[in-house]
Amino acid sequence: MIRSLIITLLALNFAHASDWNWGWRSGSDLYPDLPEHSLALLRASLGGVDGRDPIQPHNDFEYLEFSVQESADGELIVFHDDTVARLLPYTKKNVNIYELHFQEYIPSSRKKRAKKIGKLKISQLPYDKLKRLYIDGNSDQHVPTLEEYLATIRSSGTIKPVAIEIRNLLTDEGREKLLSLFADFRDEYLRFQQLIIVDDYDLPEEASFVIEKKLFSRSFGKKSEREFWCDQFFLNGFVGVSRVKKHRTNLCD
């Protein structure tokens, strides 16, 4: 009952922001008790949980959006931040995991350990280590791969468009894998769904990519390299990559 009240109050608050998409980071602001970008949050947003209704049917849930980046060993994961500090903190259930499995990354001095660990970048760490950690340090949720996330969208069912925010890609293999997985998801699943397109929806496609302008070169290199990868987007049936918060700006144009 209390959780339902919290969701209702948050929804009423966000309803006053006309440009707010409830599907941002898979609905994390409307489910404060569920870890950001976790599979538990995704299932709740799309299908409801513990007696709570799903939020995706609401008109302010314009599209499902989530962040993707590449780990040091080439795995595509659903995770927003560059570092572990906020979502994979050195606290509670994660303390022993860091000390057992991250010894090469952390200092021997306990006084500096938490600060040093907080600065660890996702791009430095292999997924076989990241997947051991608990999101928020005290949940039962681990960092999901992109493949797990897309599979969960299929099993939970979506009635809204889907957008991937690209945070950081390190290798050509990672870039190719991202395009292939999302193209397959679009062609084998999303195109067969009766999606609801709300009036305020301003992305160019029902399966879209978005990225911050300053991160475009980080993930796709210098101009000639970006032009090559834009061609790969086109060849995979995408119109390009939209700019975060300025969706009508295609960074491939």
The 8 nearest C-alpha neighbors of each residue, nearest first, counted from 0:
[[1, 3, 2, 4, 5, 50, 51, 6],
 [0, 2, 4, 3, 5, 6, 7, 8],
 [3, 1, 5, 4, 0, 6, 32, 51],
 [2, 4, 0, 6, 1, 5, 7, 51],
 [5, 3, 7, 1, 2, 6, 8, 0],
 [4, 6, 2, 8, 7, 3, 9, 1],
 [5, 7, 3, 9, 4, 8, 29, 10],
 [8, 6, 4, 10, 5, 9, 11, 3],
 [9, 7, 11, 5, 10, 6, 4, 12],
 [10, 8, 12, 6, 11, 7, 29, 5],
 [9, 11, 7, 13, 12, 8, 14, 6],
 [12, 10, 14, 8, 9, 13, 7, 15],
 [11, 13, 9, 10, 14, 15, 8, 16],
 [14, 12, 10, 15, 16, 11, 9, 19],
 [13, 15, 11, 16, 12, 10, 17, 59],
 [14, 16, 13, 17, 12, 11, 19, 18],
 [17, 15, 13, 14, 19, 18, 12, 20],
 [16, 18, 19, 15, 14, 13, 59, 20],
 [19, 17, 16, 20, 199, 59, 15, 14],
 [20, 18, 16, 17, 21, 13, 59, 14],
 [19, 21, 22, 60, 23, 61, 59, 18],
 [20, 22, 60, 26, 23, 59, 19, 61],
 [21, 23, 26, 63, 25, 60, 20, 62],
 [24, 22, 64, 25, 26, 21, 20, 63],
 [25, 23, 65, 64, 26, 27, 22, 36],
 [24, 26, 22, 23, 64, 63, 27, 65],
 [27, 25, 22, 21, 23, 24, 29, 28],
 [28, 26, 30, 35, 29, 24, 25, 31],
 [29, 27, 30, 26, 31, 21, 9, 23],
 [28, 30, 27, 26, 6, 31, 9, 10],
 [29, 31, 27, 32, 28, 33, 6, 26],
 [32, 30, 33, 28, 29, 27, 34, 35],
 [31, 33, 30, 34, 2, 27, 29, 40],
 [32, 34, 40, 31, 30, 35, 39, 27],
 [35, 33, 37, 134, 36, 40, 135, 32],
 [34, 36, 27, 37, 33, 40, 24, 25],
 [37, 35, 24, 34, 25, 78, 77, 40],
 [36, 38, 40, 39, 35, 34, 140, 41],
 [37, 39, 41, 40, 42, 36, 148, 143],
 [40, 38, 42, 37, 41, 43, 33, 140],
 [41, 39, 43, 37, 38, 42, 33, 44],
 [42, 40, 38, 44, 43, 39, 25, 45],
 [43, 41, 39, 45, 40, 46, 44, 38],
 [42, 44, 47, 48, 40, 46, 41, 45],
 [45, 43, 53, 54, 41, 42, 47, 46],
 [46, 44, 42, 53, 43, 55, 47, 155],
 [45, 47, 53, 43, 42, 44, 155, 48],
 [46, 48, 53, 43, 52, 51, 44, 45],
 [47, 49, 43, 51, 50, 46, 52, 42],
 [50, 48, 51, 47, 43, 52, 2, 3],
 [51, 49, 48, 52, 47, 3, 0, 53],
 [52, 50, 48, 47, 49, 3, 53, 43],
 [51, 53, 47, 54, 50, 48, 46, 43],
 [54, 52, 47, 46, 44, 45, 55, 43],
 [53, 55, 44, 56, 57, 52, 45, 60],
 [54, 56, 60, 57, 45, 53, 44, 159],
 [57, 55, 54, 58, 60, 53, 158, 159],
 [58, 56, 55, 59, 60, 54, 61, 21],
 [57, 59, 60, 56, 61, 197, 55, 21],
 [60, 58, 57, 61, 21, 20, 19, 14],
 [59, 61, 21, 22, 55, 58, 20, 57],
 [62, 60, 59, 20, 200, 197, 58, 22],
 [63, 61, 160, 159, 22, 161, 60, 64],
 [62, 64, 22, 161, 25, 162, 160, 23],
 [65, 63, 162, 23, 24, 25, 22, 163],
 [64, 66, 24, 163, 25, 164, 162, 67],
 [67, 65, 164, 79, 77, 78, 163, 165],
 [68, 66, 77, 165, 76, 78, 166, 164],
 [67, 69, 167, 166, 76, 168, 75, 165],
 [68, 70, 75, 168, 74, 73, 76, 167],
 [69, 71, 122, 74, 73, 72, 125, 121],
 [70, 72, 125, 122, 124, 123, 73, 69],
 [73, 71, 125, 70, 74, 126, 124, 69],
 [72, 74, 70, 71, 69, 173, 75, 170],
 [75, 73, 70, 69, 72, 76, 126, 144],
 [76, 74, 69, 145, 68, 144, 70, 73],
 [75, 77, 144, 145, 67, 68, 143, 78],
 [76, 78, 67, 66, 145, 143, 144, 36],
 [77, 79, 66, 67, 76, 80, 36, 68],
 [78, 80, 66, 166, 67, 81, 77, 68],
 [81, 79, 82, 78, 83, 85, 86, 121],
 [80, 82, 120, 121, 79, 83, 122, 166],
 [83, 81, 120, 119, 80, 121, 84, 118],
 [82, 84, 87, 117, 86, 85, 119, 88],
 [85, 83, 117, 88, 82, 87, 86, 118],
 [86, 84, 88, 83, 87, 135, 82, 117],
 [85, 87, 135, 134, 88, 83, 84, 136],
 [86, 88, 83, 134, 135, 84, 136, 85],
 [89, 87, 84, 90, 136, 86, 85, 83],
 [90, 88, 94, 93, 113, 87, 116, 97],
 [89, 91, 94, 93, 88, 136, 92, 137],
 [90, 92, 93, 136, 94, 137, 89, 95],
 [93, 91, 136, 137, 94, 90, 95, 133],
 [92, 94, 96, 136, 90, 91, 89, 95],
 [95, 93, 90, 89, 97, 96, 92, 91],
 [96, 94, 98, 97, 93, 99, 92, 91],
 [97, 95, 93, 99, 98, 94, 100, 132],
 [96, 98, 101, 94, 100, 95, 99, 93],
 [97, 99, 95, 96, 102, 101, 100, 94],
 [98, 100, 96, 97, 95, 101, 102, 94],
 [99, 101, 97, 96, 102, 98, 128, 103],
 [102, 100, 97, 104, 103, 98, 99, 105],
 [101, 103, 104, 105, 98, 100, 99, 97],
 [102, 104, 101, 105, 106, 100, 98, 107],
 [105, 103, 102, 101, 106, 116, 119, 115],
 [104, 106, 102, 103, 116, 112, 115, 101],
 [107, 105, 108, 112, 104, 111, 115, 109],
 [106, 108, 109, 105, 112, 111, 102, 110],
 [107, 109, 106, 110, 111, 112, 105, 113],
 [110, 108, 112, 111, 107, 106, 113, 105],
 [111, 109, 108, 112, 113, 114, 107, 106],
 [112, 110, 109, 114, 108, 113, 115, 106],
 [111, 113, 109, 115, 114, 110, 106, 116],
 [112, 114, 116, 115, 89, 111, 117, 110],
 [115, 113, 117, 116, 112, 111, 118, 84],
 [116, 114, 112, 118, 117, 113, 111, 105],
 [115, 117, 113, 118, 119, 114, 112, 105],
 [116, 118, 84, 114, 115, 119, 83, 113],
 [119, 117, 116, 115, 82, 120, 84, 114],
 [118, 120, 116, 82, 117, 83, 121, 115],
 [121, 119, 82, 122, 123, 81, 118, 83],
 [120, 122, 123, 124, 82, 81, 70, 83],
 [121, 123, 70, 71, 120, 124, 69, 81],
 [124, 122, 71, 120, 121, 125, 70, 119],
 [123, 125, 71, 121, 122, 70, 126, 129],
 [126, 124, 71, 72, 127, 70, 128, 129],
 [125, 127, 129, 128, 130, 70, 74, 124],
 [126, 128, 125, 130, 129, 131, 124, 72],
 [129, 127, 126, 130, 131, 125, 100, 124],
 [130, 128, 126, 131, 132, 127, 125, 124],
 [129, 131, 128, 132, 127, 142, 126, 141],
 [130, 132, 129, 128, 133, 141, 96, 127],
 [133, 131, 130, 129, 93, 141, 134, 87],
 [134, 132, 136, 141, 140, 138, 135, 139],
 [133, 135, 87, 136, 86, 141, 140, 138],
 [136, 134, 86, 87, 137, 133, 138, 88],
 [137, 135, 133, 134, 93, 92, 91, 90],
 [136, 138, 135, 92, 91, 133, 139, 134],
 [139, 137, 140, 133, 136, 134, 135, 34],
 [138, 140, 133, 141, 137, 134, 136, 34],
 [141, 139, 138, 133, 134, 37, 142, 34],
 [140, 142, 133, 134, 130, 132, 143, 139],
 [141, 143, 130, 37, 134, 77, 144, 140],
 [144, 142, 77, 76, 147, 141, 148, 145],
 [143, 145, 76, 147, 146, 75, 77, 148],
 [144, 146, 148, 76, 147, 75, 77, 149],
 [145, 147, 149, 144, 148, 150, 180, 75],
 [148, 146, 150, 144, 145, 149, 143, 151],
 [147, 149, 145, 151, 150, 146, 144, 152],
 [148, 150, 152, 146, 151, 147, 145, 153],
 [151, 149, 147, 153, 148, 152, 146, 154],
 [152, 150, 154, 148, 153, 149, 155, 147],
 [153, 151, 149, 155, 150, 154, 156, 148],
 [152, 154, 150, 156, 151, 155, 149, 188],
 [153, 155, 151, 152, 156, 150, 149, 157],
 [156, 154, 152, 153, 151, 46, 42, 45],
 [157, 155, 153, 154, 152, 45, 158, 46],
 [156, 158, 159, 45, 152, 155, 153, 194],
 [157, 159, 194, 195, 193, 156, 192, 160],
 [160, 158, 194, 62, 195, 157, 161, 63],
 [159, 161, 205, 62, 206, 63, 194, 162],
 [160, 162, 63, 206, 62, 64, 205, 207],
 [163, 161, 207, 64, 208, 206, 63, 164],
 [164, 162, 208, 65, 64, 66, 165, 209],
 [163, 165, 66, 209, 210, 65, 208, 67],
 [164, 166, 67, 210, 66, 167, 163, 209],
 [167, 165, 68, 67, 164, 66, 79, 210],
 [166, 168, 68, 218, 165, 69, 169, 217],
 [169, 167, 218, 69, 68, 170, 173, 174],
 [168, 170, 69, 218, 167, 173, 171, 73],
 [171, 169, 173, 172, 168, 174, 73, 69],
 [170, 172, 174, 173, 175, 169, 168, 176],
 [173, 171, 175, 170, 174, 176, 73, 169],
 [174, 172, 176, 170, 171, 175, 73, 177],
 [173, 175, 171, 177, 176, 172, 170, 178],
 [176, 174, 172, 178, 173, 177, 171, 179],
 [175, 177, 179, 173, 174, 178, 180, 172],
 [178, 176, 174, 180, 175, 179, 173, 181],
 [177, 179, 175, 181, 176, 180, 182, 174],
 [178, 180, 176, 182, 177, 181, 183, 175],
 [181, 179, 183, 177, 182, 178, 176, 184],
 [180, 182, 184, 183, 178, 179, 185, 177],
 [183, 181, 185, 179, 184, 180, 178, 186],
 [182, 184, 186, 180, 185, 181, 187, 179],
 [185, 183, 181, 182, 188, 187, 186, 180],
 [186, 184, 189, 182, 183, 188, 187, 190],
 [187, 185, 183, 184, 188, 190, 182, 189],
 [188, 186, 184, 183, 185, 189, 190, 191],
 [187, 189, 184, 185, 191, 190, 186, 192],
 [188, 190, 185, 192, 191, 184, 186, 187],
 [191, 189, 192, 188, 186, 185, 187, 193],
 [190, 192, 189, 188, 193, 187, 186, 185],
 [193, 191, 189, 194, 190, 158, 188, 157],
 [194, 192, 158, 195, 191, 190, 159, 189],
 [193, 195, 158, 159, 192, 196, 160, 157],
 [194, 196, 159, 158, 197, 193, 160, 61],
 [195, 197, 194, 200, 198, 159, 61, 160],
 [198, 196, 200, 199, 61, 195, 58, 59],
 [197, 199, 200, 196, 201, 61, 58, 195],
 [200, 198, 197, 201, 61, 18, 196, 59],
 [199, 201, 197, 198, 202, 61, 196, 62],
 [202, 200, 199, 246, 203, 247, 198, 204],
 [201, 203, 246, 204, 200, 247, 207, 241],
 [204, 202, 201, 207, 205, 247, 238, 246],
 [205, 203, 206, 207, 202, 238, 237, 160],
 [204, 206, 160, 207, 161, 203, 202, 162],
 [207, 205, 161, 204, 162, 160, 185, 208],
 [208, 206, 162, 204, 205, 163, 161, 209],
 [207, 209, 163, 240, 162, 164, 241, 210],
 [210, 208, 241, 164, 240, 242, 243, 163],
 [209, 211, 165, 242, 243, 164, 212, 215],
 [212, 210, 243, 214, 213, 242, 215, 209],
 [211, 213, 215, 214, 242, 210, 243, 250],
 [212, 214, 211, 215, 216, 217, 210, 218],
 [215, 213, 217, 211, 212, 216, 218, 210],
 [216, 214, 212, 217, 218, 213, 219, 210],
 [215, 217, 220, 219, 218, 214, 221, 213],
 [218, 216, 214, 215, 219, 220, 167, 213],
 [217, 219, 168, 167, 216, 215, 220, 214],
 [220, 218, 216, 225, 217, 215, 224, 221],
 [221, 219, 216, 224, 217, 225, 218, 222],
 [220, 222, 224, 223, 216, 225, 219, 217],
 [221, 223, 225, 224, 226, 220, 216, 219],
 [224, 222, 226, 225, 221, 227, 220, 228],
 [225, 223, 227, 226, 221, 222, 220, 219],
 [224, 226, 222, 228, 219, 227, 223, 220],
 [225, 227, 229, 223, 224, 228, 222, 230],
 [228, 226, 224, 230, 225, 229, 223, 231],
 [229, 227, 231, 225, 230, 226, 224, 232],
 [228, 230, 232, 226, 231, 227, 251, 225],
 [229, 231, 233, 228, 227, 232, 234, 226],
 [230, 232, 228, 234, 229, 233, 235, 227],
 [231, 233, 229, 237, 235, 230, 234, 239],
 [232, 234, 237, 230, 236, 231, 235, 238],
 [235, 233, 231, 236, 232, 230, 237, 229],
 [236, 234, 232, 233, 237, 231, 182, 178],
 [235, 237, 233, 234, 232, 238, 182, 231],
 [238, 236, 233, 232, 239, 235, 234, 207],
 [239, 237, 233, 236, 232, 240, 203, 204],
 [240, 238, 251, 237, 232, 229, 249, 233],
 [241, 239, 208, 209, 249, 250, 251, 242],
 [242, 240, 249, 209, 246, 248, 250, 208],
 [241, 243, 245, 210, 246, 209, 211, 248],
 [242, 244, 211, 210, 245, 209, 246, 241],
 [245, 243, 246, 242, 211, 241, 209, 247],
 [246, 244, 242, 243, 247, 248, 241, 249],
 [245, 247, 241, 242, 248, 202, 244, 243],
 [246, 248, 245, 249, 241, 202, 201, 203],
 [249, 247, 246, 242, 241, 245, 250, 252],
 [248, 250, 241, 251, 240, 252, 247, 239],
 [251, 249, 252, 240, 241, 248, 242, 239],
 [250, 252, 249, 239, 229, 240, 226, 225],
 [251, 250, 249, 239, 248, 229, 240, 238]]
